[in-house]
Amino acid sequence: MLPVAQCRLMRDLGLQGVVRGRPVKTTASDKAAPCPLDHVNRQFKATRPNVLWLSDFTYVATWTGFVCVAFVIDA
């Protein structure tokens, strides 16, 4: 069976695969902290270089723990 078809069939049947080990919490968010303002109003088009920079970061699981990976691009 194709992995893509398997995922779709499991989703349609409401099934999930077994996750081994305990879940790891990578973020301790502060619910009282204010949400940052949206300075670009969801318009991610820049008129020229070096005007709008976008960034994101994510955690990647490794054999020894987690690493934080950051991405920064000039839109």
C-alpha positions as CSV (number, residue, x, y, z in Angstrom):
1,M,0.0,0.0,0.0
2,L,1.3,3.5,-0.8
3,P,2.1,5.6,2.3
4,V,0.0,8.5,1.0
5,A,-3.0,6.2,0.6
6,Q,-2.4,4.7,4.0
7,C,-2.4,8.2,5.7
8,R,-5.6,9.2,3.8
9,L,-7.4,5.9,4.7
10,M,-6.3,6.1,8.4
11,R,-7.5,9.7,8.5
12,D,-10.8,8.9,6.9
13,L,-11.3,6.1,9.5
14,G,-10.3,8.3,12.4
15,L,-7.2,6.2,13.2
16,Q,-3.8,7.4,14.4
17,G,-0.5,5.7,14.5
18,V,1.1,4.8,17.8
19,V,3.5,7.4,19.3
20,R,6.2,5.8,21.4
21,G,7.6,7.6,24.4
22,R,6.2,10.6,26.2
23,P,5.3,13.8,24.4
24,V,8.0,16.5,24.7
25,K,6.9,20.1,25.5
26,T,9.2,22.4,23.6
27,T,7.5,25.7,24.4
28,A,6.5,27.3,27.7
29,S,4.2,30.1,26.6
30,D,3.1,33.0,28.7
31,K,-0.6,33.5,28.3
32,A,-0.4,36.9,30.0
33,A,2.1,38.3,27.4
34,P,0.5,40.5,24.7
35,C,0.5,39.2,21.1
36,P,2.9,41.0,18.8
37,L,1.4,43.5,16.3
38,D,1.0,42.5,12.7
39,H,3.1,45.3,11.1
40,V,2.5,44.2,7.5
41,N,-1.2,43.5,7.7
42,R,-0.7,40.1,6.2
43,Q,0.6,41.7,3.0
44,F,3.9,39.9,2.3
45,K,4.9,41.7,-0.9
46,A,7.9,44.0,-0.8
47,T,8.3,46.8,-3.3
48,R,12.1,46.5,-3.2
49,P,14.8,44.5,-1.4
50,N,15.7,45.0,2.2
51,V,12.2,46.4,3.1
52,L,10.5,43.3,4.5
53,W,12.2,40.5,6.3
54,L,10.3,37.3,7.3
55,S,11.4,34.8,10.0
56,D,10.3,31.6,11.5
57,F,11.8,29.0,13.8
58,T,11.1,25.5,14.6
59,Y,12.3,22.7,16.8
60,V,13.9,19.6,15.2
61,A,14.1,16.3,17.1
62,T,17.6,14.7,17.1
63,W,18.9,11.5,18.7
64,T,20.2,13.6,21.7
65,G,17.4,16.1,22.1
66,F,16.1,19.1,20.2
67,V,17.7,21.8,18.2
68,C,16.1,25.1,17.3
69,V,16.4,26.1,13.6
70,A,15.8,29.7,12.5
71,F,14.9,30.9,9.0
72,V,15.3,34.5,8.0
73,I,14.6,35.7,4.4
74,D,14.3,39.0,2.6
75,A,10.9,39.1,1.1
